[in-house]
Protein backbone atom coordinates (compact mmCIF):
# COMPACT_ATOMS: atom_id res chain seq x y z
CA UNK A 1 0.00 0.00 0.00
CA UNK A 2 1.16 3.55 -0.72
CA UNK A 3 0.08 7.16 -0.38
CA UNK A 4 -2.48 8.60 -0.16
CA UNK A 5 -3.88 5.43 1.47
CA UNK A 6 -1.25 5.36 4.21
CA UNK A 7 -2.18 8.82 5.46
CA UNK A 8 -5.82 7.75 5.68
CA UNK A 9 -5.18 4.49 7.59
CA UNK A 10 -5.53 6.21 11.01
CA UNK A 11 -9.11 7.16 10.15
CA UNK A 12 -9.97 3.56 9.36
CA UNK A 13 -8.28 2.41 12.57
CA UNK A 14 -10.30 4.89 14.62
CA UNK A 15 -13.54 3.63 13.06
CA UNK A 16 -12.53 0.00 13.65
CA UNK A 17 -11.51 0.69 17.27
CA UNK A 18 -15.01 2.04 17.83
CA UNK A 19 -16.47 -1.25 16.59
CA UNK A 20 -17.25 -0.32 12.99
CA UNK A 21 -16.09 -1.65 9.63
CA UNK A 22 -14.29 0.72 7.28
CA UNK A 23 -12.67 0.28 3.86
CA UNK A 24 -11.18 2.18 0.98
CA UNK A 25 -13.60 2.05 -1.96
CA UNK A 26 -14.25 3.20 -5.49
CA UNK A 27 -11.97 4.86 -7.99
CA UNK A 28 -8.94 5.05 -5.72
CA UNK A 29 -8.87 1.26 -5.35
CA UNK A 30 -9.37 0.80 -9.09
CA UNK A 31 -6.56 3.24 -9.91
CA UNK A 32 -4.29 1.62 -7.31
CA UNK A 33 -4.73 -1.72 -9.07
CA UNK A 34 -4.06 -0.05 -12.42
CA UNK A 35 -0.95 1.73 -11.17
CA UNK A 36 -2.50 5.10 -12.01
CA UNK A 37 -2.00 8.29 -9.98
CA UNK A 38 -4.34 8.53 -6.98
CA UNK A 39 -5.36 12.03 -5.95
CA UNK A 40 -7.73 11.30 -3.08
CA UNK A 41 -9.33 8.34 -1.35
CA UNK A 42 -12.90 7.61 -0.32
CA UNK A 43 -13.80 5.57 2.74
CA UNK A 44 -16.97 3.52 3.24
CA UNK A 45 -18.02 2.49 6.74
CA UNK A 46 -20.74 0.72 8.68
CA UNK A 47 -20.91 3.76 11.01
CA UNK A 48 -23.81 6.14 10.46
CA UNK A 49 -23.06 9.80 9.73
CA UNK A 50 -23.81 10.76 13.32
CA UNK A 51 -21.50 8.03 14.60
CA UNK A 52 -18.75 9.24 12.27
CA UNK A 53 -19.17 12.81 13.53
CA UNK A 54 -18.83 11.65 17.12
CA UNK A 55 -15.46 10.04 16.36
CA UNK A 56 -13.80 13.01 14.63
CA UNK A 57 -13.40 16.57 15.84
CA UNK A 58 -13.58 18.41 12.52
CA UNK A 59 -16.35 17.39 10.14
CA UNK A 60 -18.51 19.00 7.46
CA UNK A 61 -21.95 17.77 6.40
CA UNK A 62 -21.36 17.81 2.61
CA UNK A 63 -23.91 15.12 1.68
CA UNK A 64 -25.22 13.83 4.93
CA UNK A 65 -28.63 12.90 3.45
CA UNK A 66 -26.72 10.39 1.30
CA UNK A 67 -24.50 9.32 4.18
CA UNK A 68 -21.38 11.35 3.38
CA UNK A 69 -19.41 13.31 5.96
CA UNK A 70 -16.26 15.26 5.14
CA UNK A 71 -13.62 14.64 7.81
CA UNK A 72 -10.69 17.04 8.12
CA UNK A 73 -7.69 15.12 9.41
CA UNK A 74 -4.15 16.53 9.53
CA UNK A 75 -5.06 19.34 7.13
CA UNK A 76 -6.47 16.90 4.55
CA UNK A 77 -10.14 16.30 3.64
CA UNK A 78 -11.56 12.77 3.49
CA UNK A 79 -15.06 11.75 2.44
CA UNK A 80 -16.46 9.02 4.68
CA UNK A 81 -19.72 7.49 3.50
CA UNK A 82 -21.99 5.10 5.35
CA UNK A 83 -22.76 1.75 3.70
CA UNK A 84 -26.09 2.35 2.02
CA UNK A 85 -28.86 0.80 -0.04
CA UNK A 86 -30.83 2.87 -2.51
CA UNK A 87 -34.54 2.85 -3.24
CA UNK A 88 -36.13 3.49 -6.62
CA UNK A 89 -34.39 6.08 -8.73
CA UNK A 90 -36.18 9.25 -9.82
CA UNK A 91 -35.42 11.21 -13.00
CA UNK A 92 -32.91 8.50 -14.07
CA UNK A 93 -30.25 10.07 -11.88
CA UNK A 94 -30.90 10.03 -8.13
CA UNK A 95 -32.44 7.53 -5.73
CA UNK A 96 -35.74 8.61 -4.20
CA UNK A 97 -34.51 7.38 -0.83
CA UNK A 98 -31.35 6.12 0.80
CA UNK A 99 -31.17 3.74 3.74
CA UNK A 100 -28.06 3.15 5.82
CA UNK A 101 -26.98 -0.46 6.21
CA UNK A 102 -24.25 -2.41 8.02
CA UNK A 103 -23.10 -4.84 5.29
CA UNK A 104 -20.28 -3.95 2.91
CA UNK A 105 -21.38 -6.36 0.15
CA UNK A 106 -24.82 -4.76 -0.04
CA UNK A 107 -23.15 -1.37 -0.43
CA UNK A 108 -20.85 -2.60 -3.22
CA UNK A 109 -23.84 -4.16 -5.00
CA UNK A 110 -25.38 -0.73 -5.73
CA UNK A 111 -22.29 0.57 -7.58
CA UNK A 112 -22.02 1.04 -11.34
CA UNK A 113 -19.20 -1.12 -12.71
CA UNK A 114 -17.37 -4.10 -11.29
CA UNK A 115 -14.03 -2.27 -11.37
CA UNK A 116 -15.55 0.37 -9.07
CA UNK A 117 -17.12 -2.16 -6.72
CA UNK A 118 -13.94 -3.29 -4.99
CA UNK A 119 -13.12 -2.47 -1.37
CA UNK A 120 -9.69 -2.61 0.29
CA UNK A 121 -8.98 -2.85 4.00
CA UNK A 122 -6.19 -0.98 5.77
CA UNK A 123 -3.81 -3.90 5.21
CA UNK A 124 -4.32 -3.92 1.45
CA UNK A 125 -6.61 -6.97 1.33
CA UNK A 126 -9.29 -6.75 -1.35
CA UNK A 127 -12.99 -7.48 -0.94
CA UNK A 128 -14.14 -8.16 -4.48
CA UNK A 129 -17.55 -9.91 -4.66
CA UNK A 130 -18.14 -9.05 -8.36
CA UNK A 131 -14.71 -10.03 -9.76
CA UNK A 132 -13.78 -6.45 -10.49
CA UNK A 133 -10.07 -7.16 -10.25
CA UNK A 134 -10.32 -9.78 -12.98
CA UNK A 135 -12.22 -7.30 -15.18
CA UNK A 136 -9.48 -4.73 -14.54
CA UNK A 137 -6.83 -7.26 -15.52
CA UNK A 138 -8.82 -8.08 -18.67
CA UNK A 139 -9.44 -4.36 -19.28
CA UNK A 140 -13.21 -4.88 -19.34
CA UNK A 141 -16.00 -2.50 -18.35
CA UNK A 142 -18.92 -4.51 -16.99
CA UNK A 143 -21.86 -3.39 -14.87
CA UNK A 144 -22.56 -4.77 -11.42
CA UNK A 145 -25.60 -6.91 -12.16
CA UNK A 146 -27.89 -6.39 -15.19
CA UNK A 147 -26.72 -3.46 -17.29
CA UNK A 148 -30.24 -2.31 -18.14
CA UNK A 149 -30.98 -1.92 -14.44
CA UNK A 150 -27.83 0.09 -13.77
CA UNK A 151 -28.50 2.42 -16.74
CA UNK A 152 -32.15 2.86 -15.83
CA UNK A 153 -31.11 3.84 -12.31
CA UNK A 154 -28.63 6.47 -13.44
CA UNK A 155 -28.47 7.33 -17.14
CA UNK A 156 -25.21 9.24 -16.69
CA UNK A 157 -23.57 5.81 -16.36
CA UNK A 158 -23.96 5.53 -20.14
CA UNK A 159 -21.44 8.35 -20.57
CA UNK A 160 -19.30 7.17 -17.67
CA UNK A 161 -18.83 3.83 -19.44
CA UNK A 162 -17.62 5.60 -22.58
CA UNK A 163 -15.46 7.93 -20.50
CA UNK A 164 -13.65 4.92 -19.01
CA UNK A 165 -13.03 3.63 -22.54
CA UNK A 166 -11.35 6.97 -23.31
CA UNK A 167 -9.40 7.31 -20.07
CA UNK A 168 -8.42 3.68 -19.39
CA UNK A 169 -8.37 2.19 -22.90
CA UNK A 170 -10.77 -0.53 -21.70
CA UNK A 171 -13.42 -2.32 -23.77
CA UNK A 172 -17.09 -2.45 -22.81
CA UNK A 173 -18.29 -6.02 -22.27
CA UNK A 174 -20.77 -7.21 -24.94
CA UNK A 175 -23.96 -7.35 -22.85
CA UNK A 176 -23.14 -4.01 -21.23
CA UNK A 177 -22.54 -2.46 -24.67
CA UNK A 178 -25.84 -3.84 -26.02
CA UNK A 179 -27.70 -2.37 -23.07
CA UNK A 180 -25.87 0.92 -23.51
CA UNK A 181 -26.85 1.08 -27.17
CA UNK A 182 -30.51 0.37 -26.44
CA UNK A 183 -30.72 2.86 -23.56
CA UNK A 184 -28.95 5.95 -24.97
CA UNK A 185 -32.31 7.75 -25.17
CA UNK A 186 -32.25 7.98 -21.37
CA UNK A 187 -29.58 10.67 -21.67
CA UNK A 188 -32.30 13.16 -22.54
CA UNK A 189 -33.14 13.11 -18.84
CA UNK A 190 -29.66 14.16 -17.73
CA UNK A 191 -28.63 17.76 -17.05
CA UNK A 192 -26.30 19.33 -19.61
CA UNK A 193 -23.78 20.18 -16.88
CA UNK A 194 -23.42 16.48 -16.05
CA UNK A 195 -23.02 15.54 -19.70
CA UNK A 196 -20.45 18.31 -20.18
CA UNK A 197 -18.25 17.02 -17.34
CA UNK A 198 -18.19 13.52 -18.84
CA UNK A 199 -17.82 14.70 -22.44
CA UNK A 200 -14.78 16.82 -21.63
CA UNK A 201 -13.12 13.84 -19.96
CA UNK A 202 -13.91 11.75 -23.04
CA UNK A 203 -12.36 14.38 -25.31
CA UNK A 204 -9.20 14.50 -23.20
CA UNK A 205 -8.70 10.75 -22.74
CA UNK A 206 -5.82 8.95 -24.45
CA UNK A 207 -8.27 6.61 -26.23
CA UNK A 208 -10.71 9.34 -27.25
CA UNK A 209 -10.85 8.02 -30.82
CA UNK A 210 -12.24 4.62 -29.79
CA UNK A 211 -14.59 6.27 -27.29
CA UNK A 212 -16.01 8.77 -29.78
CA UNK A 213 -16.37 6.07 -32.44
CA UNK A 214 -18.41 4.13 -29.87
CA UNK A 215 -20.57 7.22 -29.29
CA UNK A 216 -21.22 7.33 -33.04
CA UNK A 217 -21.91 3.58 -33.33
CA UNK A 218 -24.40 3.60 -30.46
CA UNK A 219 -25.96 6.95 -31.49
CA UNK A 220 -25.13 8.33 -28.05
CA UNK A 221 -23.71 11.39 -29.82
CA UNK A 222 -27.24 12.43 -30.89
CA UNK A 223 -28.21 13.09 -27.29
CA UNK A 224 -25.48 15.68 -26.81
CA UNK A 225 -26.06 19.41 -27.52
CA UNK A 226 -25.42 20.50 -31.09
CA UNK A 227 -24.04 17.13 -32.24
CA UNK A 228 -27.12 15.53 -33.80
CA UNK A 229 -26.51 14.68 -37.49
CA UNK A 230 -22.88 15.79 -37.22
CA UNK A 231 -21.22 12.46 -37.99
CA UNK A 232 -19.05 13.97 -40.75
CA UNK A 233 -17.73 16.71 -38.46
CA UNK A 234 -17.07 14.23 -35.64
CA UNK A 235 -15.17 11.93 -38.00
CA UNK A 236 -13.09 14.89 -39.15
CA UNK A 237 -12.22 15.58 -35.51
CA UNK A 238 -11.11 11.96 -35.15
CA UNK A 239 -8.81 12.29 -38.16
CA UNK A 240 -6.54 14.73 -36.34
CA UNK A 241 -3.76 13.84 -33.90
CA UNK A 242 -4.88 15.89 -30.95
CA UNK A 243 -3.68 13.90 -27.94
CA UNK A 244 -1.72 16.85 -26.58
CA UNK A 245 -4.52 19.45 -26.78
CA UNK A 246 -5.96 21.03 -23.65
CA UNK A 247 -9.66 21.42 -22.94
CA UNK A 248 -10.19 24.82 -24.59
CA UNK A 249 -8.14 23.82 -27.62
CA UNK A 250 -10.18 20.70 -28.26
CA UNK A 251 -13.45 22.63 -27.92
CA UNK A 252 -12.04 25.09 -30.50
CA UNK A 253 -11.07 22.22 -32.80
CA UNK A 254 -14.54 20.68 -32.48
CA UNK A 255 -16.14 24.02 -33.43
CA UNK A 256 -13.77 24.27 -36.40
CA UNK A 257 -14.85 20.80 -37.56
CA UNK A 258 -18.51 21.78 -37.11
CA UNK A 259 -17.80 24.84 -39.30
CA UNK A 260 -19.67 27.19 -36.96
CA UNK A 261 -19.65 30.95 -37.36
CA UNK A 262 -18.65 33.18 -34.43
CA UNK A 263 -22.28 33.60 -33.33
CA UNK A 264 -23.07 29.93 -33.86
CA UNK A 265 -20.00 28.94 -31.84
CA UNK A 266 -21.09 31.10 -28.94
CA UNK A 267 -24.61 29.63 -29.02
CA UNK A 268 -23.14 26.10 -29.19
CA UNK A 269 -20.89 26.67 -26.16
CA UNK A 270 -23.72 28.32 -24.22
CA UNK A 271 -25.90 25.29 -24.90
CA UNK A 272 -23.13 23.18 -23.36
CA UNK A 273 -23.26 25.47 -20.29
CA UNK A 274 -19.66 26.61 -20.51
CA UNK A 275 -18.82 29.62 -18.35
CA UNK A 276 -18.59 33.12 -19.82
CA UNK A 277 -14.82 33.07 -19.31
CA UNK A 278 -14.45 29.68 -21.03
CA UNK A 279 -16.51 30.87 -23.99
CA UNK A 280 -14.44 34.05 -24.36
CA UNK A 281 -11.17 32.12 -24.11
CA UNK A 282 -12.27 29.58 -26.73
CA UNK A 283 -13.52 32.33 -29.05
CA UNK A 284 -10.16 34.11 -28.83
CA UNK A 285 -8.35 30.89 -29.70
CA UNK A 286 -10.71 30.33 -32.63
CA UNK A 287 -10.30 33.89 -33.92
CA UNK A 288 -6.51 33.78 -34.05
CA UNK A 289 -6.44 30.15 -35.20
CA UNK A 290 -8.66 30.97 -38.19
CA UNK A 291 -6.53 34.03 -38.90
CA UNK A 292 -3.40 31.88 -38.70
CA UNK A 293 -4.84 29.56 -41.35
CA UNK A 294 -4.97 32.53 -43.72
CA UNK A 295 -1.63 34.20 -43.01
CA UNK A 296 1.51 34.15 -40.87
CA UNK A 297 1.45 35.97 -37.55
CA UNK A 298 1.89 39.75 -37.72
CA UNK A 299 3.53 41.51 -34.79
CA UNK A 300 0.20 43.18 -34.01
CA UNK A 301 -1.63 39.83 -33.97
CA UNK A 302 1.02 38.40 -31.62
CA UNK A 303 0.64 41.47 -29.40
CA UNK A 304 -3.18 41.19 -29.42
CA UNK A 305 -3.27 37.45 -28.82
CA UNK A 306 -0.79 37.12 -25.95
CA UNK A 307 1.34 34.05 -25.17
CA UNK A 308 -1.40 31.61 -24.12
CA UNK A 309 -3.54 32.23 -27.20
CA UNK A 310 -0.48 32.21 -29.46
CA UNK A 311 0.44 28.78 -28.14
CA UNK A 312 -3.09 27.41 -28.53
CA UNK A 313 -3.76 28.88 -31.97
CA UNK A 314 -0.39 27.81 -33.36
CA UNK A 315 -0.80 24.33 -31.86
CA UNK A 316 -4.17 23.97 -33.62
CA UNK A 317 -2.57 25.20 -36.84
CA UNK A 318 0.00 22.41 -36.57
CA UNK A 319 -2.71 19.83 -35.81
CA UNK A 320 -4.80 20.83 -38.83
CA UNK A 321 -1.77 20.62 -41.09
CA UNK A 322 -0.56 17.31 -39.67
CA UNK A 323 2.66 18.82 -38.35
CA UNK A 324 4.08 17.46 -35.10
CA UNK A 325 7.01 19.84 -34.56
CA UNK A 326 6.51 22.37 -31.78
CA UNK A 327 9.41 24.55 -32.94
CA UNK A 328 7.09 27.01 -34.65
CA UNK A 329 5.14 27.50 -31.42
CA UNK A 330 8.30 28.41 -29.55
CA UNK A 331 9.62 30.57 -32.38
CA UNK A 332 6.47 32.70 -32.39
CA UNK A 333 6.54 32.93 -28.60
CA UNK A 334 10.13 34.14 -28.89
CA UNK A 335 9.02 36.85 -31.32
CA UNK A 336 6.31 37.86 -28.85
CA UNK A 337 8.84 38.10 -26.02
CA UNK A 338 10.93 40.52 -28.10
CA UNK A 339 8.03 42.92 -28.69
CA UNK A 340 8.72 46.42 -27.31
CA UNK A 341 5.34 46.47 -25.53
CA UNK A 342 3.04 43.66 -24.42
CA UNK A 343 -0.03 45.69 -23.40
CA UNK A 344 -1.62 49.09 -24.08
CA UNK A 345 -1.02 50.06 -20.45
CA UNK A 346 2.69 50.11 -21.29
CA UNK A 347 2.26 52.94 -23.82
CA UNK A 348 4.21 56.05 -22.89
CA UNK A 349 1.23 58.20 -23.90
CA UNK A 350 -2.44 58.24 -22.98
CA UNK A 351 -5.66 59.62 -24.39
CA UNK A 352 -5.27 62.64 -22.10
CA UNK A 353 -1.91 63.43 -23.72
CA UNK A 354 -3.48 63.34 -27.16
CA UNK A 355 -6.31 65.67 -26.13
CA UNK A 356 -3.79 68.15 -24.73
CA UNK A 357 -1.41 68.00 -27.69
CA UNK A 358 -4.04 68.38 -30.42
CA UNK A 359 -6.46 70.60 -28.48
CA UNK A 360 -9.45 68.78 -29.91
CA UNK A 361 -12.58 67.43 -28.20
CA UNK A 362 -12.63 63.72 -27.43
CA UNK A 363 -14.03 61.24 -29.88
CA UNK A 364 -13.28 58.06 -31.85
CA UNK A 365 -10.12 59.67 -33.17
CA UNK A 366 -8.41 59.19 -29.78
CA UNK A 367 -8.85 55.41 -29.90
CA UNK A 368 -7.80 55.32 -33.55
CA UNK A 369 -4.67 57.33 -32.83
CA UNK A 370 -3.70 55.13 -29.86
CA UNK A 371 -4.06 52.12 -32.15
CA UNK A 372 -1.86 53.85 -34.73
CA UNK A 373 0.77 54.51 -32.04
CA UNK A 374 0.65 50.89 -30.86
CA UNK A 375 1.21 49.60 -34.37
CA UNK A 376 4.04 52.04 -35.03
CA UNK A 377 5.84 51.03 -31.83
CA UNK A 378 5.38 47.32 -32.57
CA UNK A 379 6.70 47.74 -36.11
CA UNK A 380 9.71 49.72 -34.90
CA UNK A 381 8.67 52.98 -36.61
CA UNK A 382 8.80 54.94 -33.36
CA UNK A 383 10.25 54.28 -29.91
CA UNK A 384 7.91 54.01 -26.92
CA UNK A 385 8.96 57.39 -25.54
CA UNK A 386 6.48 60.20 -24.90
CA UNK A 387 8.50 62.99 -26.54
CA UNK A 388 9.46 60.90 -29.55
CA UNK A 389 5.84 59.78 -30.05
CA UNK A 390 4.68 63.42 -29.87
CA UNK A 391 7.23 64.51 -32.47
CA UNK A 392 6.33 61.57 -34.72
CA UNK A 393 2.60 62.37 -34.53
CA UNK A 394 3.19 66.03 -35.32
CA UNK A 395 5.37 65.07 -38.29
CA UNK A 396 2.70 62.66 -39.52
CA UNK A 397 -0.02 65.33 -39.27
CA UNK A 398 2.07 67.72 -41.34
CA UNK A 399 2.56 65.28 -44.21
C-alpha positions in Angstrom: 0.0 0.0 0.0 1.2 3.6 -0.7 0.1 7.2 -0.4 -2.5 8.6 -0.2 -3.9 5.4 1.5 -1.2 5.4 4.2 -2.2 8.8 5.5 -5.8 7.7 5.7 -5.2 4.5 7.6 -5.5 6.2 11.0 -9.1 7.2 10.2 -10.0 3.6 9.4 -8.3 2.4 12.6 -10.3 4.9 14.6 -13.5 3.6 13.1 -12.5 0.0 13.6 -11.5 0.7 17.3 -15.0 2.0 17.8 -16.5 -1.2 16.6 -17.2 -0.3 13.0 -16.1 -1.7 9.6 -14.3 0.7 7.3 -12.7 0.3 3.9 -11.2 2.2 1.0 -13.6 2.0 -2.0 -14.3 3.2 -5.5 -12.0 4.9 -8.0 -8.9 5.0 -5.7 -8.9 1.3 -5.3 -9.4 0.8 -9.1 -6.6 3.2 -9.9 -4.3 1.6 -7.3 -4.7 -1.7 -9.1 -4.1 0.0 -12.4 -1.0 1.7 -11.2 -2.5 5.1 -12.0 -2.0 8.3 -10.0 -4.3 8.5 -7.0 -5.4 12.0 -6.0 -7.7 11.3 -3.1 -9.3 8.3 -1.4 -12.9 7.6 -0.3 -13.8 5.6 2.7 -17.0 3.5 3.2 -18.0 2.5 6.7 -20.7 0.7 8.7 -20.9 3.8 11.0 -23.8 6.1 10.5 -23.1 9.8 9.7 -23.8 10.8 13.3 -21.5 8.0 14.6 -18.8 9.2 12.3 -19.2 12.8 13.5 -18.8 11.6 17.1 -15.5 10.0 16.4 -13.8 13.0 14.6 -13.4 16.6 15.8 -13.6 18.4 12.5 -16.4 17.4 10.1 -18.5 19.0 7.5 -21.9 17.8 6.4 -21.4 17.8 2.6 -23.9 15.1 1.7 -25.2 13.8 4.9 -28.6 12.9 3.4 -26.7 10.4 1.3 -24.5 9.3 4.2 -21.4 11.3 3.4 -19.4 13.3 6.0 -16.3 15.3 5.1 -13.6 14.6 7.8 -10.7 17.0 8.1 -7.7 15.1 9.4 -4.2 16.5 9.5 -5.1 19.3 7.1 -6.5 16.9 4.6 -10.1 16.3 3.6 -11.6 12.8 3.5 -15.1 11.7 2.4 -16.5 9.0 4.7 -19.7 7.5 3.5 -22.0 5.1 5.3 -22.8 1.7 3.7 -26.1 2.3 2.0 -28.9 0.8 0.0 -30.8 2.9 -2.5 -34.5 2.9 -3.2 -36.1 3.5 -6.6 -34.4 6.1 -8.7 -36.2 9.3 -9.8 -35.4 11.2 -13.0 -32.9 8.5 -14.1 -30.2 10.1 -11.9 -30.9 10.0 -8.1 -32.4 7.5 -5.7 -35.7 8.6 -4.2 -34.5 7.4 -0.8 -31.3 6.1 0.8 -31.2 3.7 3.7 -28.1 3.1 5.8 -27.0 -0.5 6.2 -24.3 -2.4 8.0 -23.1 -4.8 5.3 -20.3 -4.0 2.9 -21.4 -6.4 0.2 -24.8 -4.8 0.0 -23.1 -1.4 -0.4 -20.9 -2.6 -3.2 -23.8 -4.2 -5.0 -25.4 -0.7 -5.7 -22.3 0.6 -7.6 -22.0 1.0 -11.3 -19.2 -1.1 -12.7 -17.4 -4.1 -11.3 -14.0 -2.3 -11.4 -15.5 0.4 -9.1 -17.1 -2.2 -6.7 -13.9 -3.3 -5.0 -13.1 -2.5 -1.4 -9.7 -2.6 0.3 -9.0 -2.8 4.0 -6.2 -1.0 5.8 -3.8 -3.9 5.2 -4.3 -3.9 1.4 -6.6 -7.0 1.3 -9.3 -6.8 -1.3 -13.0 -7.5 -0.9 -14.1 -8.2 -4.5 -17.5 -9.9 -4.7 -18.1 -9.1 -8.4 -14.7 -10.0 -9.8 -13.8 -6.5 -10.5 -10.1 -7.2 -10.2 -10.3 -9.8 -13.0 -12.2 -7.3 -15.2 -9.5 -4.7 -14.5 -6.8 -7.3 -15.5 -8.8 -8.1 -18.7 -9.4 -4.4 -19.3 -13.2 -4.9 -19.3 -16.0 -2.5 -18.3 -18.9 -4.5 -17.0 -21.9 -3.4 -14.9 -22.6 -4.8 -11.4 -25.6 -6.9 -12.2 -27.9 -6.4 -15.2 -26.7 -3.5 -17.3 -30.2 -2.3 -18.1 -31.0 -1.9 -14.4 -27.8 0.1 -13.8 -28.5 2.4 -16.7 -32.1 2.9 -15.8 -31.1 3.8 -12.3 -28.6 6.5 -13.4 -28.5 7.3 -17.1 -25.2 9.2 -16.7 -23.6 5.8 -16.4 -24.0 5.5 -20.1 -21.4 8.3 -20.6 -19.3 7.2 -17.7 -18.8 3.8 -19.4 -17.6 5.6 -22.6 -15.5 7.9 -20.5 -13.6 4.9 -19.0 -13.0 3.6 -22.5 -11.4 7.0 -23.3 -9.4 7.3 -20.1 -8.4 3.7 -19.4 -8.4 2.2 -22.9 -10.8 -0.5 -21.7 -13.4 -2.3 -23.8 -17.1 -2.5 -22.8 -18.3 -6.0 -22.3 -20.8 -7.2 -24.9 -24.0 -7.4 -22.9 -23.1 -4.0 -21.2 -22.5 -2.5 -24.7 -25.8 -3.8 -26.0 -27.7 -2.4 -23.1 -25.9 0.9 -23.5 -26.8 1.1 -27.2 -30.5 0.4 -26.4 -30.7 2.9 -23.6 -28.9 5.9 -25.0 -32.3 7.7 -25.2 -32.2 8.0 -21.4 -29.6 10.7 -21.7 -32.3 13.2 -22.5 -33.1 13.1 -18.8 -29.7 14.2 -17.7 -28.6 17.8 -17.0 -26.3 19.3 -19.6 -23.8 20.2 -16.9 -23.4 16.5 -16.0 -23.0 15.5 -19.7 -20.5 18.3 -20.2 -18.3 17.0 -17.3 -18.2 13.5 -18.8 -17.8 14.7 -22.4 -14.8 16.8 -21.6 -13.1 13.8 -20.0 -13.9 11.8 -23.0 -12.4 14.4 -25.3 -9.2 14.5 -23.2 -8.7 10.8 -22.7 -5.8 8.9 -24.4 -8.3 6.6 -26.2 -10.7 9.3 -27.3 -10.8 8.0 -30.8 -12.2 4.6 -29.8 -14.6 6.3 -27.3 -16.0 8.8 -29.8 -16.4 6.1 -32.4 -18.4 4.1 -29.9 -20.6 7.2 -29.3 -21.2 7.3 -33.0 -21.9 3.6 -33.3 -24.4 3.6 -30.5 -26.0 7.0 -31.5 -25.1 8.3 -28.0 -23.7 11.4 -29.8 -27.2 12.4 -30.9 -28.2 13.1 -27.3 -25.5 15.7 -26.8 -26.1 19.4 -27.5 -25.4 20.5 -31.1 -24.0 17.1 -32.2 -27.1 15.5 -33.8 -26.5 14.7 -37.5 -22.9 15.8 -37.2 -21.2 12.5 -38.0 -19.1 14.0 -40.8 -17.7 16.7 -38.5 -17.1 14.2 -35.6 -15.2 11.9 -38.0 -13.1 14.9 -39.2 -12.2 15.6 -35.5 -11.1 12.0 -35.1 -8.8 12.3 -38.2 -6.5 14.7 -36.3 -3.8 13.8 -33.9 -4.9 15.9 -30.9 -3.7 13.9 -27.9 -1.7 16.9 -26.6 -4.5 19.4 -26.8 -6.0 21.0 -23.6 -9.7 21.4 -22.9 -10.2 24.8 -24.6 -8.1 23.8 -27.6 -10.2 20.7 -28.3 -13.4 22.6 -27.9 -12.0 25.1 -30.5 -11.1 22.2 -32.8 -14.5 20.7 -32.5 -16.1 24.0 -33.4 -13.8 24.3 -36.4 -14.9 20.8 -37.6 -18.5 21.8 -37.1 -17.8 24.8 -39.3 -19.7 27.2 -37.0 -19.6 31.0 -37.4 -18.7 33.2 -34.4 -22.3 33.6 -33.3 -23.1 29.9 -33.9 -20.0 28.9 -31.8 -21.1 31.1 -28.9 -24.6 29.6 -29.0 -23.1 26.1 -29.2 -20.9 26.7 -26.2 -23.7 28.3 -24.2 -25.9 25.3 -24.9 -23.1 23.2 -23.4 -23.3 25.5 -20.3 -19.7 26.6 -20.5 -18.8 29.6 -18.3 -18.6 33.1 -19.8 -14.8 33.1 -19.3 -14.4 29.7 -21.0 -16.5 30.9 -24.0 -14.4 34.1 -24.4 -11.2 32.1 -24.1 -12.3 29.6 -26.7 -13.5 32.3 -29.0 -10.2 34.1 -28.8 -8.3 30.9 -29.7 -10.7 30.3 -32.6 -10.3 33.9 -33.9 -6.5 33.8 -34.0 -6.4 30.1 -35.2 -8.7 31.0 -38.2 -6.5 34.0 -38.9 -3.4 31.9 -38.7 -4.8 29.6 -41.3 -5.0 32.5 -43.7 -1.6 34.2 -43.0 1.5 34.2 -40.9 1.4 36.0 -37.6 1.9 39.7 -37.7 3.5 41.5 -34.8 0.2 43.2 -34.0 -1.6 39.8 -34.0 1.0 38.4 -31.6 0.6 41.5 -29.4 -3.2 41.2 -29.4 -3.3 37.4 -28.8 -0.8 37.1 -26.0 1.3 34.1 -25.2 -1.4 31.6 -24.1 -3.5 32.2 -27.2 -0.5 32.2 -29.5 0.4 28.8 -28.1 -3.1 27.4 -28.5 -3.8 28.9 -32.0 -0.4 27.8 -33.4 -0.8 24.3 -31.9 -4.2 24.0 -33.6 -2.6 25.2 -36.8 0.0 22.4 -36.6 -2.7 19.8 -35.8 -4.8 20.8 -38.8 -1.8 20.6 -41.1 -0.6 17.3 -39.7 2.7 18.8 -38.4 4.1 17.5 -35.1 7.0 19.8 -34.6 6.5 22.4 -31.8 9.4 24.5 -32.9 7.1 27.0 -34.7 5.1 27.5 -31.4 8.3 28.4 -29.5 9.6 30.6 -32.4 6.5 32.7 -32.4 6.5 32.9 -28.6 10.1 34.1 -28.9 9.0 36.9 -31.3 6.3 37.9 -28.9 8.8 38.1 -26.0 10.9 40.5 -28.1 8.0 42.9 -28.7 8.7 46.4 -27.3 5.3 46.5 -25.5 3.0 43.7 -24.4 0.0 45.7 -23.4 -1.6 49.1 -24.1 -1.0 50.1 -20.5 2.7 50.1 -21.3 2.3 52.9 -23.8 4.2 56.0 -22.9 1.2 58.2 -23.9 -2.4 58.2 -23.0 -5.7 59.6 -24.4 -5.3 62.6 -22.1 -1.9 63.4 -23.7 -3.5 63.3 -27.2 -6.3 65.7 -26.1 -3.8 68.1 -24.7 -1.4 68.0 -27.7 -4.0 68.4 -30.4 -6.5 70.6 -28.5 -9.4 68.8 -29.9 -12.6 67.4 -28.2 -12.6 63.7 -27.4 -14.0 61.2 -29.9 -13.3 58.1 -31.8 -10.1 59.7 -33.2 -8.4 59.2 -29.8 -8.9 55.4 -29.9 -7.8 55.3 -33.6 -4.7 57.3 -32.8 -3.7 55.1 -29.9 -4.1 52.1 -32.2 -1.9 53.9 -34.7 0.8 54.5 -32.0 0.6 50.9 -30.9 1.2 49.6 -34.4 4.0 52.0 -35.0 5.8 51.0 -31.8 5.4 47.3 -32.6 6.7 47.7 -36.1 9.7 49.7 -34.9 8.7 53.0 -36.6 8.8 54.9 -33.4 10.3 54.3 -29.9 7.9 54.0 -26.9 9.0 57.4 -25.5 6.5 60.2 -24.9 8.5 63.0 -26.5 9.5 60.9 -29.5 5.8 59.8 -30.0 4.7 63.4 -29.9 7.2 64.5 -32.5 6.3 61.6 -34.7 2.6 62.4 -34.5 3.2 66.0 -35.3 5.4 65.1 -38.3 2.7 62.7 -39.5 0.0 65.3 -39.3 2.1 67.7 -41.3 2.6 65.3 -44.2 
